[in-house]
Structures are given as structure tokens and as C-alpha cells.
């Protein structure tokens, strides 16, 4: 650290402009270009190389700085904040940077981004910081919108702890907001960006600089009160954060900054009537968001408030805060340790994907016009295009994990499922809004709501549930195994592989017939037979007839080489996904290609077979639970792919079921024979029946 300190404390003049900052000798490699894979060298004032960092991806940028991922020579990954010296020509900007460095390097707390070191060269100033793996709370909130009480308690407790530490050390942060709160690999809060922070040098000192972020700035800063401002501005900002976590948007947010400032000065906000908010949360928010700073509670009072004590707050991050792949890994670890996985507190929305797979998408797919937009600002989740059913079943809801398992169901050995770009726990089983425009944004991020099934779906699922119930309740001697097996036809079509890109685009999959399909996030579907090059696109159309809402898939058939212009981006995506699914299985570009089961079809489908080039079978709905991924195909087949590599394919129209064991052996039997033939199949059909019951009754999964 000492080798770099001279760069910010010049002996001749502490306020000298950046143009006169002492610099090391020019680097042999010239000015860093920060291309991925390039090197960044740290040198001392004699020009001796101290360290070399390999530059990774761009993490973010601000008005005067950029942030990159870097890896040191020991393999440790850091974030480096790069400040262009050209932006530091004015003494004021240079002094501001010095203050940020001076304050941040003294902050040593588990909930504050760790400051490692700083250095410079002829062009830039560099600050090496702890890198957090799980985005900022701002990025998480764009897709999560509202947080549960347990999640909010977890975030608030850690934020209060970090702020108490700052205030004990005479530091006001002054720019506390979701965008400056990072989440580490364990979903701990890490507060960063001390660019507007101020240090108080004596009791009662007040600051008068007007600074902050519009939605979070305290009224006394805006009014530039004669008495200045102090620690209370952080309590105000924390109150705004609490409101935002509970409600889903900031309390004073409007279309323009001037109106927002006016509402802040008047302390004019309200609680939406249609959102259930705990009384203790309302009371705490009202205490923190008071125009008079003297009336706001201290951080100690916030920490001891009833909302942060009742119900008992979590002692570790709720599993619902993690992405799907992270949560499953933790559940497996808990199961291996003999503990039941923690049940998520509320339905979880998907985290936005990181950029691992983005650079490998086709150029058209990377066009900003095709990027997933942030959710529209609304106070409560509502049925929308691409919405999904809520959180997966908890360990206590479905008895598959609660009771003893046979050796064929080693849940702890199931593979890591869809990746950091993965979807929310449940796929699209909810009723989308009317969508007749084929150019509707396929990458709209799905939103969570209670599933609302159309009547035909409800009837079909109810029929399937009743069939399962009857077969499971049938006496064990109801059907001889040998005679039943001989007369039952195997399934004609099933999903063989899938890759979950639903954090940004949708679910891609491959069928046993060789078709490639995509269930886009806007509830539209496309399926493509590559040999004939024919494709079918299904837009989601919703209309009301005699007061009853009906939703249907409206078909548009076309040839891929003459696809409608309005479908260009979706065609680009399905072509990319076909290539992606054809790669060797495993995690590629951040998204895993998952085989549904080890079963290998004995023969390939022929173009003359039914549903090959017209009336193609496609995935109509899909969902991921704690135990399995579930597909409902357009021919009313329900396929359940368990994470232990077993698979159940329920053909309710034929009243038959196919079971694939972990070794890839498949047998097909009548539903009426299940109880007499296989306890394993019966156990998995019981799980399937429980899932269908929850869907039909609109319960959370």
C-alpha cells in the first residue's frame, strides 16, 4: 500500500491538479486499453513493476470513472475503479477523489466494500476494490420488484450495521441508494461508492454541500437549510430504501426530477392501498421519512425497531434471494448435512443474467432494441406477458423430499440446473395479457404473479390430476404387468434437452423429433424443423367471450428462409439456440444445456411422421420446482424431468405413463397398472399430482 500512497499525498501541494500528479515512468506497453484479456501493470515511483492484473469485463461506468473486473497474479478477482486523470484537472475534482480514497480506505466493516489499494500511471488513477458476485440491489430490484419481510429484514439489518460503523467513525455516506449496495456471493450487503461521503471533524459540525441522488436525497440538503446537514441524511435515505424494498418503487419517484424534489421537500408520499404492508414497516418508514431531521430515529432505534425484530429475522440470507443455481447448490449442501432446505419466504423473481453468455449471441440478438427492458414502473405485480407462477414448492409442501427415498432418488446428487442467467423457479403457467403483435418483445423479463389458468388448461390439468389420483388409489392387483405392457404405445414426442435463457430471452429446448423450440418470455412460442426448414410461430391471443376470458395460441406457419420481417429477432434467437443446444452438454457461456434423462430413442423420426412439418408439437407451458422441471406439450402430454435423471411422461389422453430410470431404461404402462408395477413411478406420480393440485387451486409453488 505504501508504494502507492505518494500518488495522493504529493509533498509539494496537497491540492495540486491532476496534471501535476507525480507519475511513474511511462509504461513500456503504453496506455492501457482495457480490452478483455489485456494486462494492467502497477508500478512504483521508480518504474519498478509491483503487480500485474489481467483485465476482465466492464462492470459499470459513471460520470468520471469506469469499473472493470481484474484478476491478480495469484488468481484473486477484484474490481478496479479507473478514473481518467483528464477529469481531475480542476483542484475541486482532485480534492474530491482524495477525500473518497481517504475515507474509504479507513472503512473496515463486513458490510462495506473492502478497499485494497490504489495506484496510478500517466493516464489514470486506479482503486482496487473487493468484487461482489451478485450485482447491486438496484439490479436485483428491477426484476424482483418487491422483497419479502425476511429479505427486507436481512438487507436492513446489515445496512444499519454498516451505517452505524460509519457514523461512529464520523463519516456520512450521503449517497446511500440501491445502486451503491452490492451483494456478495452469500448475499451479504456491501455498501460502496464513497464519492460523496464527508467526514465530520468535531461534534456538531454540519455540511452544506448539495449532493445526492434525486430519489434518495434528504429534504434538508435540497432546501440548503442554514443549519446544514449531518448524519440524519443517511437515516432518510435508508427510509427511502426500506419503502422501496417493501413497495417496489421509491416513495417520491415521478416522471421528472423537479416534481420529485418538490414531493421530497413536502414529504409527500403514500402507501399503495392494494399492497399488503406490515403495520410495523409502515410505522418505521413514517418515523424515518420526516422532514425535521431531529425527529428521525437514530440508527440504534432503527435497529431495535419492531419491524426488524418481529418476526424473528433470519440469521443468514434467505434462499429466495439467490439465483436458482446458487439456491439449489445450497439446498444440496443442506441436504448432505442432514438439514431440510429452508423454505423461501415469498415467490422469487428472476435475477437478471450476468453477461457470461451475452457476447456469444448473434449480433442481431445483442442489438439494444432486443435487450430485456426494465419492468414498467408499477406499484404491484399484475398479470403480464411472460409472467410465471410463483416460487417452487418448499421442502414441507411436497412429500418427495420429506419421506425416506429409495436409492434411485438421490436428490443430493442431482446436477446443477439452469445457471446464473436462469429463470425464476417457475416457468410460464400464468395467463398472459393479450398479445397479437408478433414483434412483441421476446426478451421482456418474466414477472411473478399468482398463476391464473385458462379454463381449458384448468380442465385438462384437473383431468390429469383425477387420473393420477385414481391410479394411485387403485389396488395393487388391479392390472397384470405383462399383459399391460404389451398393448401400450410409447410417447411420440418429448423434450430431450433444454437451456434456460429465461432471465433474458426464454426457454430453448430440443424435441425427440429433432425440432428446436423456444418458449419466449412474452409467452409466444416458435418451433422449427431444420431439415424441411419449416417453422411455426404461436402468438398469444386473449379475448373475452360472454364474459369469459379465453387465451389461445394463434398460429403463423412460415419457411425459415422467408420468415416474416416482424419475426426477425425471434428467428435469430432460435437459430442461435439450435446451435447452442447442439454443443456438448454442460455449462457453456453461463447457461447449462441439460439432458432431461439418459434415454436414447431407438430410431430417428421421419419427415413423413405426423406433426413433423405441420401442426408441430411444442412446449406450451413449463415450470421448475425444487425437484424437477415440468413441461406441458401442446398435445397435452405432461413431462416431468427429475433432477436425479429419472423422468415421467404422462399421456393423459391415452391414460398411459412412461417412466425412465437413471440408467436410461424406459417402460410405458397404463396408469391403472402403476400401483402394481412400480413404487418408484407411483412416488413420482404422487409428486406430479401434488404440483397439478397447486396449479389448479392457484396456490404458490
C-alpha positions in Angstrom: 0.0 0.0 0.0 2.8 2.4 0.9 4.2 2.3 -2.6 1.0 3.8 -3.9 0.2 6.3 -1.2 2.6 9.0 -2.5 0.3 9.4 -5.5 -2.4 11.0 -3.5 -0.3 13.0 -1.0 2.2 15.0 -3.0 4.8 16.6 -0.8 4.7 19.9 -2.5 1.0 20.7 -2.6 -1.9 18.6 -1.4 -4.2 20.4 -3.7 -2.2 20.3 -6.9 -4.2 19.5 -10.1 -4.1 16.1 -11.7 -1.9 17.4 -14.5 0.9 17.7 -11.9 0.3 14.5 -10.1 3.6 12.6 -9.7 3.6 9.7 -12.1 5.7 6.6 -12.5 7.9 6.3 -15.6 5.9 5.6 -18.8 4.8 2.1 -19.0 6.6 0.0 -21.7 3.3 -1.2 -23.0 1.8 2.3 -23.4 -1.6 3.4 -22.4 -3.9 0.6 -21.1 -6.8 -0.1 -23.5 -8.8 -2.3 -21.0 -9.7 -4.8 -23.6 -10.7 -8.2 -22.1 -7.6 -10.3 -21.6 -5.2 -7.3 -21.7 -2.8 -6.5 -18.9 -2.8 -3.7 -16.4 0.5 -3.0 -14.6 1.0 -1.4 -11.3 4.4 0.3 -10.9 6.0 2.3 -8.1 7.5 5.7 -8.4 10.8 4.3 -9.7 9.1 2.5 -12.5 9.5 -1.0 -11.0 6.6 -3.3 -11.7 4.8 -4.1 -8.5 1.9 -6.2 -9.8 0.1 -7.2 -13.0 -3.6 -7.6 -13.4 -5.5 -9.3 -16.2 -8.4 -7.2 -17.3 -11.9 -8.8 -17.5 -15.3 -7.4 -18.4 -16.6 -3.9 -17.8 -18.7 -3.9 -14.6 -20.1 -0.4 -14.9 -19.4 3.2 -15.6 -20.2 6.6 -14.1 -19.7 10.2 -15.0 -16.0 10.2 -14.2 -15.0 6.6 -13.8 -15.3 3.1 -15.2 -15.1 -0.2 -13.2 -13.6 -3.4 -14.6 -13.1 -6.9 -13.3 -9.4 -7.7 -12.9 -7.5 -10.8 -11.8 -4.2 -10.6 -10.0 -1.2 -12.9 -10.4 -2.5 -15.1 -7.5 -5.8 -15.7 -9.3 -7.8 -13.4 -6.9 -10.6 -11.5 -8.7 -11.1 -7.8 -7.9 -12.9 -4.7 -9.1 -10.8 -1.8 -10.3 -12.2 1.7 -10.4 -10.5 3.7 -13.2 -10.5 7.5 -13.0 -9.3 9.3 -16.1 -6.7 12.0 -15.0 -8.1 14.3 -17.6 -11.3 14.6 -15.4 -9.2 15.7 -12.4 -7.7 18.8 -13.9 -9.7 21.0 -11.5 -8.5 21.2 -8.0 -12.0 20.5 -6.7 -12.3 17.2 -8.6 -8.9 16.1 -7.4 -9.6 17.0 -3.8 -12.9 15.1 -4.1 -11.1 12.0 -5.3 -8.6 12.4 -2.4 -11.4 12.6 0.1 -13.1 9.4 -1.4 -9.9 7.5 -1.1 -9.0 8.8 2.3 -12.4 7.9 3.8 -12.9 4.6 2.0 -9.5 3.1 2.9 -10.3 3.6 6.6 -13.7 1.8 6.4 -13.2 -1.8 7.6 -16.5 -3.4 8.1 -18.0 -6.7 6.9 -20.9 -4.8 5.2 -18.7 -2.2 3.4 -16.8 -2.9 0.2 -13.2 -3.7 1.1 -10.7 -1.1 -0.2 -7.5 -2.9 -1.1 -5.1 -0.4 -2.7 -4.6 2.4 -5.1 -2.1 3.4 -7.7 -1.8 5.5 -10.9 0.0 5.7 -14.2 0.4 8.5 -16.7 -3.2 8.3 -17.7 -5.4 7.1 -14.9 -5.9 6.7 -11.2 -6.8 3.1 -10.1 -8.6 1.9 -7.0 -8.6 -1.8 -6.3 -11.8 -2.9 -4.5 -13.5 -6.1 -3.3 -15.6 -7.5 -6.1 -19.1 -8.7 -5.3 -20.6 -11.6 -7.3 -24.3 -10.9 -7.1 -24.9 -7.5 -8.7 -26.3 -4.4 -6.9 -29.6 -4.2 -5.1 -30.8 -1.9 -7.9 -30.2 -4.6 -10.5 -31.8 -7.2 -8.3 -34.8 -5.0 -7.6 -35.5 -4.4 -11.3 -36.6 -8.0 -11.6 -37.6 -8.8 -8.0 -39.6 -5.5 -7.6 -40.8 -6.3 -4.0 -38.9 -8.1 -1.3 -40.4 -10.3 1.5 -40.3 -9.3 5.1 -37.5 -11.7 5.9 -35.4 -10.5 2.9 -36.0 -6.9 3.9 -35.0 -7.5 7.5 -31.8 -9.2 6.2 -30.9 -6.2 4.0 -31.9 -3.6 6.5 -30.0 -5.1 9.4 -26.8 -5.3 7.5 -27.2 -1.7 6.1 -27.9 -0.3 9.6 -24.8 -2.1 10.9 -22.6 -0.6 8.2 -24.1 2.9 8.7 -23.6 2.7 12.5 -20.0 1.9 11.9 -19.6 4.9 9.5 -21.2 7.3 11.9 -19.1 6.1 14.8 -16.1 7.0 12.7 -17.5 10.4 11.9 -18.4 9.6 8.3 -21.7 10.5 6.5 -22.2 8.5 3.3 -24.6 11.0 1.7 -25.3 8.8 -1.4 -27.0 5.7 0.1 -29.1 4.0 -2.6 -29.8 0.6 -4.1 -27.2 1.2 -6.8 -24.5 1.6 -4.2 -25.4 -1.5 -2.3 -23.7 -4.6 -3.7 -24.4 -8.2 -2.8 -21.6 -10.7 -2.3 -21.6 -14.4 -3.0 -23.5 -15.1 0.2 -26.0 -12.3 -0.5 -24.5 -10.1 2.2 -25.0 -6.3 1.7 -21.8 -4.4 0.9 -22.0 -0.6 0.7 -19.7 1.1 -1.6 -19.0 4.4 -3.5 -17.8 7.0 -1.1 -17.6 9.6 -3.8 -20.0 12.0 -1.9 -19.0 10.9 1.6 -18.0 13.5 4.1 -16.0 13.4 7.4 -17.0 15.4 10.4 -14.1 16.7 12.4 -15.9 17.9 15.6 -19.2 17.3 17.3 -22.0 19.4 15.9 -20.2 20.1 12.6 -22.7 20.5 9.7 -22.1 20.1 6.0 -23.7 22.3 3.4 -22.8 20.8 0.0 -25.8 20.0 -2.1 -25.3 16.4 -3.2 -27.1 13.1 -3.5 -29.3 11.1 -5.9 -32.8 12.5 -6.7 -35.0 9.8 -5.3 -32.9 9.4 -2.1 -31.8 12.9 -1.2 -32.9 14.3 2.1 -35.1 17.5 2.2 -32.6 19.5 4.3 -30.0 19.0 1.5 -32.4 20.2 -1.2 -33.5 23.2 0.9 -29.9 24.0 1.7 -31.0 24.8 5.2 -29.0 27.4 7.1 -28.1 24.7 9.7 -26.6 22.4 7.1 -27.0 18.7 7.3 -25.4 15.8 9.2 -25.9 12.1 9.9 -29.7 12.3 9.7 -29.5 12.4 5.9 -28.4 8.7 5.9 -31.4 7.8 8.0 -33.6 9.5 5.5 -32.0 7.6 2.6 -32.3 4.3 4.5 -36.0 5.0 5.0 -36.4 5.5 1.2 -34.6 2.2 0.7 -36.9 0.4 3.2 -40.0 1.8 1.4 -38.6 0.7 -2.0 -37.9 -2.8 -0.8 -41.4 -3.2 0.6 -43.4 -1.4 -2.0 -41.4 -1.9 -5.2 -40.5 1.7 -6.2 -39.2 4.8 -4.4 -41.8 6.8 -2.4 -41.1 10.1 -4.2 -40.5 8.9 -7.7 -42.1 10.9 -10.5 -41.5 11.4 -14.2 -39.2 14.4 -13.7 -36.7 15.4 -11.2 -38.2 18.8 -10.4 -41.5 17.2 -9.3 -39.6 14.6 -7.3 -37.7 17.3 -5.4 -41.0 19.1 -4.7 -42.5 16.0 -3.2 -39.4 15.4 -1.1 -39.5 18.9 0.3 -43.1 18.5 1.2 -42.5 14.9 2.4 -45.5 13.9 0.3 -45.8 10.2 -0.3 -48.4 7.4 0.3 -48.7 3.7 0.7 -50.5 1.9 -2.1 -53.8 0.5 -0.9 -53.6 -2.7 -2.9 -50.2 -3.8 -1.4 -50.2 -5.5 1.9 -47.6 -3.8 4.1 -47.0 -4.8 7.7 -48.1 -2.1 10.2 -44.6 -2.2 11.8 -43.0 -1.5 8.4 -45.3 1.5 7.8 -44.6 2.9 11.2 -40.9 2.6 10.8 -40.9 4.3 7.3 -43.0 7.1 8.7 -40.6 7.7 11.5 -37.6 7.7 9.2 -39.1 9.9 6.4 -39.8 13.0 8.5 -38.9 16.5 7.2 -37.4 17.5 10.5 -34.1 15.7 10.9 -34.3 15.9 14.6 -37.5 13.8 14.7 -35.9 10.9 12.8 -34.9 7.9 14.8 -31.3 7.1 15.5 -29.7 4.1 13.8 -29.8 2.3 17.1 -33.5 2.9 17.3 -34.0 1.6 13.8 -32.0 -1.5 14.6 -34.2 -2.1 17.7 -37.5 -1.4 15.9 -40.3 -4.0 16.0 -40.1 -4.5 12.2 -36.5 -5.7 12.4 -37.3 -7.9 15.4 -40.7 -9.4 14.7 -40.9 -11.9 13.2 -37.5 -13.2 14.2 -35.2 -12.0 11.5 -33.1 -14.6 9.5 -29.5 -15.3 10.7 -28.4 -16.0 7.1 -29.6 -14.8 3.7 -33.0 -16.2 2.8 -32.6 -18.8 0.0 -35.1 -16.8 -2.1 -32.5 -14.1 -2.6 -30.2 -16.4 -4.5 -30.4 -17.3 -8.2 -31.7 -20.7 -9.0 -28.4 -22.4 -9.5 -27.0 -20.9 -6.3 -30.0 -21.9 -4.3 -30.0 -25.4 -5.5 -26.3 -25.8 -4.6 -27.1 -24.6 -1.1 -30.1 -26.9 -0.8 -27.9 -29.8 -1.8 -25.3 -28.8 0.8 -28.0 -28.6 3.5 -29.5 -32.0 2.5 -26.0 -33.6 2.5 -25.5 -32.2 6.0 -28.8 -33.7 7.1 -30.8 -30.5 7.3 -34.0 -29.7 5.5 -33.6 -26.9 3.0 -35.0 -23.6 4.1 -38.3 -22.7 2.5 -38.3 -19.4 0.6 -40.3 -16.6 2.2 -42.1 -15.4 -0.9 -42.3 -16.0 -4.6 -39.0 -15.1 -6.1 -38.4 -13.1 -9.3 -35.5 -13.9 -11.5 -32.2 -12.1 -11.2 -31.1 -10.5 -14.4 -28.4 -12.6 -16.1 -24.8 -11.6 -15.9 -23.0 -11.1 -19.2 -21.3 -14.5 -19.5 -23.4 -15.7 -22.4 -24.1 -12.3 -23.9 -21.1 -11.8 -26.1 -21.6 -15.1 -27.9 -25.2 -14.2 -29.0 -25.7 -13.3 -32.6 -25.2 -9.6 -33.5 -28.8 -9.0 -34.0 -29.7 -10.5 -30.7 -27.2 -8.2 -29.0 -28.9 -5.1 -30.6 -30.1 -2.9 -27.7 -33.5 -2.9 -29.3 -33.7 -6.6 -28.5 -32.4 -6.3 -24.9 -34.7 -7.0 -22.0 -36.3 -3.8 -20.9 -36.6 -2.9 -17.2 -40.0 -3.7 -15.8 -42.5 -0.9 -16.2 -42.9 1.1 -13.0 -46.0 -0.1 -11.3 -46.8 -0.5 -7.7 -47.8 -4.1 -7.7 -47.2 -7.2 -9.8 -50.0 -8.0 -12.2 -50.7 -10.4 -14.9 -48.4 -9.6 -17.8 -46.8 -11.1 -20.8 -44.4 -13.8 -19.9 -45.4 -13.9 -16.2 -44.7 -17.1 -14.3 -46.2 -18.9 -11.4 -44.6 -18.2 -8.1 -41.8 -19.8 -6.1 -41.1 -23.5 -6.2 -42.5 -25.9 -3.7 -40.8 -25.8 -0.3 -39.5 -28.9 1.3 -42.5 -29.2 3.5 -45.1 -28.9 0.8 -44.3 -31.9 -1.4 -43.5 -35.1 0.4 -40.9 -36.3 -2.1 -38.1 -34.9 0.0 -39.7 -35.2 3.4 -40.1 -39.0 3.5 -37.4 -41.7 3.1 -36.2 -42.1 -0.5 -35.2 -45.1 -2.4 -31.7 -45.4 -3.7 -33.0 -44.4 -7.1 -33.8 -40.9 -6.0 -30.5 -39.3 -4.7 -31.6 -35.7 -4.6 -28.3 -34.6 -3.2 -26.6 -35.8 -6.4 -28.8 -34.0 -8.8 -26.9 -31.8 -11.2 -26.7 -28.1 -11.0 -29.7 -26.9 -13.1 -30.1 -23.7 -15.1 -27.5 -21.2 -14.5 -26.8 -17.7 -13.4 -29.0 -16.5 -16.2 -31.6 -18.8 -15.1 -35.3 -18.2 -14.7 -37.4 -17.8 -11.7 -38.3 -21.0 -10.1 -41.4 -21.5 -12.1 -42.0 -21.2 -15.8 -44.8 -19.6 -17.6 -48.0 -21.2 -16.3 -49.9 -17.9 -15.8 -52.3 -16.4 -18.2 -50.6 -13.6 -20.3 -52.3 -10.5 -21.4 -53.5 -10.2 -25.0 -50.5 -10.4 -27.4 -51.4 -10.3 -31.0 -48.3 -8.4 -32.1 -45.6 -10.8 -33.4 -43.0 -8.1 -32.8 -43.7 -8.1 -29.1 -40.5 -8.1 -27.1 -39.4 -11.7 -26.6 -36.8 -10.6 -24.0 -39.3 -9.0 -21.6 -38.3 -10.3 -18.2 -41.0 -12.5 -16.8 -42.8 -11.2 -13.7 -44.2 -13.1 -10.8 -47.9 -13.4 -10.0 -50.3 -16.0 -8.8 -50.9 -18.4 -11.7 -54.2 -17.9 -13.4 -55.0 -20.7 -15.7 -57.4 -20.5 -18.7 -60.4 -22.7 -18.3 -59.3 -25.3 -20.9 -56.0 -25.6 -19.2 -57.6 -26.0 -15.8 -60.0 -28.7 -17.1 -57.1 -30.6 -18.7 -54.9 -30.4 -15.6 -57.9 -31.4 -13.5 -58.5 -34.4 -15.7 -54.8 -35.4 -15.4 -54.9 -34.9 -11.6 -58.0 -37.1 -11.3 -56.4 -39.8 -13.4 -53.3 -39.8 -11.3 -55.4 -39.9 -8.1 -57.4 -42.9 -9.4 -54.3 -44.8 -10.5 -52.5 -44.1 -7.2 -55.5 -45.2 -5.2 -56.1 -48.4 -7.2 -55.4 -51.7 -5.5 -52.0 -53.2 -6.2 -53.5 -56.2 -8.1 -55.6 -54.1 -10.5 -53.5 -55.0 -13.6 -51.0 -57.7 -14.6 -47.7 -56.2 -15.6 -47.0 -58.4 -18.6 -50.3 -58.0 -20.4 -50.5 -54.3 -19.8 -47.0 -53.7 -21.2 -47.7 -55.4 -24.5 -50.6 -53.2 -25.5 -49.3 -49.7 -24.6 -47.7 -47.3 -27.2 -44.7 -45.3 -26.1 -44.8 -41.5 -26.1 -44.5 -40.0 -29.6 -42.8 -36.7 -28.7 -40.9 -35.5 -25.7 -38.3 -32.9 -24.7 -34.7 -34.3 -24.8 -32.6 -31.2 -23.8 -33.2 -27.6 -22.8 -31.2 -24.5 -21.9 -32.8 -21.9 -19.7 -32.2 -18.4 -21.1 -35.4 -17.1 -19.5 -33.5 -14.5 -17.5 -33.3 -12.6 -20.8 -35.0 -14.4 -23.7 -36.9 -17.6 -22.9 -36.5 -21.3 -22.6 -34.9 -23.1 -25.5 -35.4 -26.9 -26.0 -35.0 -29.7 -28.4 -37.6 -32.4 -29.0 -37.1 -36.1 -29.7 -38.3 -35.4 -33.3 -35.3 -33.1 -33.9 -37.3 -29.9 -33.7 -35.8 -26.9 -31.9 -38.3 -24.8 -29.9 -38.3 -21.6 -27.9 -40.9 -20.6 -25.3 -40.2 -16.8 -25.3 -40.6 -14.7 -22.2 -43.6 -12.9 -23.8 -45.5 -16.2 -23.9 -45.1 -16.6 -27.6 -43.7 -19.8 -29.0 -41.7 -20.9 -32.0 -40.8 -24.4 -33.2 -38.6 -25.3 -36.1 -38.0 -28.5 -38.1 -34.5 -27.9 -39.6 -34.5 -30.5 -42.4 -37.6 -29.1 -44.1 -36.7 -25.7 -42.8 -40.3 -25.2 -41.8 -41.3 -23.3 -38.7 -44.5 -22.4 -36.7 -44.9 -19.3 -34.6 -47.6 -19.0 -32.0 -48.7 -15.6 -30.8 -50.7 -15.5 -27.5 -54.2 -14.1 -28.1 -56.6 -13.3 -25.3 -60.2 -12.4 -25.7 -63.4 -12.3 -23.7 -66.5 -14.2 -25.0 -69.7 -13.9 -23.0 -67.8 -12.6 -20.0 -65.3 -15.5 -20.0 -61.7 -14.9 -20.8 -60.2 -17.3 -23.4 -56.5 -17.4 -24.4 -55.3 -19.2 -27.4 -52.1 -19.7 -29.4 -52.6 -18.1 -32.8 -50.5 -20.0 -35.5 -48.4 -18.4 -38.2 -46.6 -21.1 -40.3 -43.6 -20.0 -42.4 -40.3 -21.1 -44.0 -37.2 -20.0 -42.2 -35.6 -18.6 -45.3 -38.7 -16.4 -45.9 -39.6 -15.6 -42.4 -41.9 -12.6 -41.8 -39.8 -9.5 -41.1 -41.7 -8.9 -37.9 -40.2 -12.2 -36.6 -36.6 -11.5 -37.5 -35.3 -11.2 -33.9 -37.1 -14.3 -32.8 -35.8 -16.2 -35.8 -32.3 -15.0 -35.0 -32.7 -16.3 -31.4 -34.0 -19.7 -32.3 -31.1 -20.2 -34.8 -28.7 -19.4 -32.1 -30.4 -21.7 -29.6 -30.4 -24.6 -32.1 -26.6 -24.2 -32.4 -26.2 -23.8 -28.6 -28.3 -26.9 -27.9 -26.1 -28.9 -30.3 -22.9 -28.3 -28.4 -21.5 -30.8 -25.9 -23.6 -30.8 -22.8 -22.5 -29.0 -19.8 -22.2 -25.4 -18.7 -21.4 -23.2 -21.7 -21.3 -19.4 -21.7 -23.0 -19.4 -18.3 -26.1 -21.4 -19.3 -26.2 -25.2 -18.9 -27.6 -27.5 -21.6 -29.5 -30.1 -19.6 -30.5 -33.5 -20.8 -33.9 -34.4 -19.5 -33.0 -38.1 -19.0 -30.4 -40.7 -20.2 -33.0 -42.3 -22.5 -31.9 -42.7 -26.1 -34.6 -43.1 -28.8 -34.2 -46.4 -30.8 -34.9 -44.6 -34.1 -35.0 -41.2 -35.6 -38.3 -39.6 -36.6 -39.1 -39.4 -40.3 -40.4 -36.3 -42.1 -43.5 -38.3 -43.1 -44.4 -38.9 -39.5 -47.3 -36.9 -38.0 -46.6 -33.4 -36.7 -43.2 -33.2 -38.3 -43.7 -30.4 -40.8 -47.2 -29.1 -39.8 -49.2 -29.0 -36.6 -45.9 -29.3 -34.8 -45.7 -30.3 -31.2 -44.3 -27.6 -29.0 -43.8 -26.7 -25.3 -47.0 -24.9 -24.3 -46.0 -24.2 -20.6 -43.1 -25.1 -18.4 -42.0 -24.8 -14.8 -39.1 -25.5 -12.5 -39.6 -26.8 -8.9 -37.2 -27.9 -6.2 -37.3 -31.4 -7.6 -37.9 -31.3 -11.3 -38.5 -29.3 -14.5 -42.0 -29.8 -15.8 -43.2 -29.4 -19.4 -46.7 -29.4 -20.8 -46.6 -30.0 -24.5 -49.3 -28.8 -27.0 -50.5 -32.4 -27.4 -51.4 -32.4 -23.7 -48.5 -34.6 -22.7 -47.0 -33.7 -19.3 -43.3 -34.4 -18.9 -41.6 -34.3 -15.5 -37.8 -34.5 -15.6 -36.5 -35.1 -12.1 -33.0 -33.9 -11.2 -32.0 -37.4 -10.2 -32.2 -38.3 -14.0 -35.5 -40.1 -13.7 -38.4 -39.0 -15.9 -42.1 -39.4 -16.0 -44.1 -38.7 -19.3 -47.9 -38.6 -18.6 -50.1 -39.1 -21.7 -53.4 -38.3 -20.2 -55.3 -38.6 -23.5 -54.2 -42.3 -23.7 -54.2 -42.7 -19.9 -50.7 -44.1 -20.0 -47.4 -43.1 -18.4 -43.7 -43.7 -19.5 -41.1 -44.0 -16.8 -37.3 -43.6 -17.5 -34.9 -44.8 -14.7 -31.5 -43.2 -14.1 -29.8 -45.8 -16.3 -31.9 -44.7 -19.3 -34.3 -47.7 -19.4 -37.9 -46.6 -20.3 -41.1 -48.6 -19.8 -44.6 -47.5 -20.7 -47.6 -48.7 -18.8 -51.3 -47.9 -18.3 -52.0 -45.5 -15.4 -54.2 -48.2 -13.9 -51.2 -50.5 -13.6 -48.8 -48.1 -11.8 -49.6 -49.2 -8.3 -49.0 -52.9 -9.1 -45.8 -52.3 -11.2 -43.6 -49.7 -9.6 -43.3 -47.9 -6.3 -40.8 -45.5 -7.9 -43.2 -44.5 -10.6 -46.0 -44.1 -8.1 -43.9 -41.9 -5.9 -43.1 -39.6 -8.8 -46.7 -39.5 -10.0 -47.7 -38.5 -6.5 -45.4 -35.6 -6.7 -46.8 -34.7 -10.2 -50.3 -34.9 -8.8 -49.4 -32.5 -5.9 -48.0 -30.0 -8.4 -51.1 -30.1 -10.5 -53.3 -29.7 -7.5 -51.4 -26.5 -6.6 -51.6 -25.1 -10.1 -55.3 -25.8 -10.3 -56.0 -24.2 -6.9 -53.8 -21.2 -7.8 -51.5 -21.9 -4.8 -47.9 -20.9 -4.9 -45.4 -23.4 -5.9 
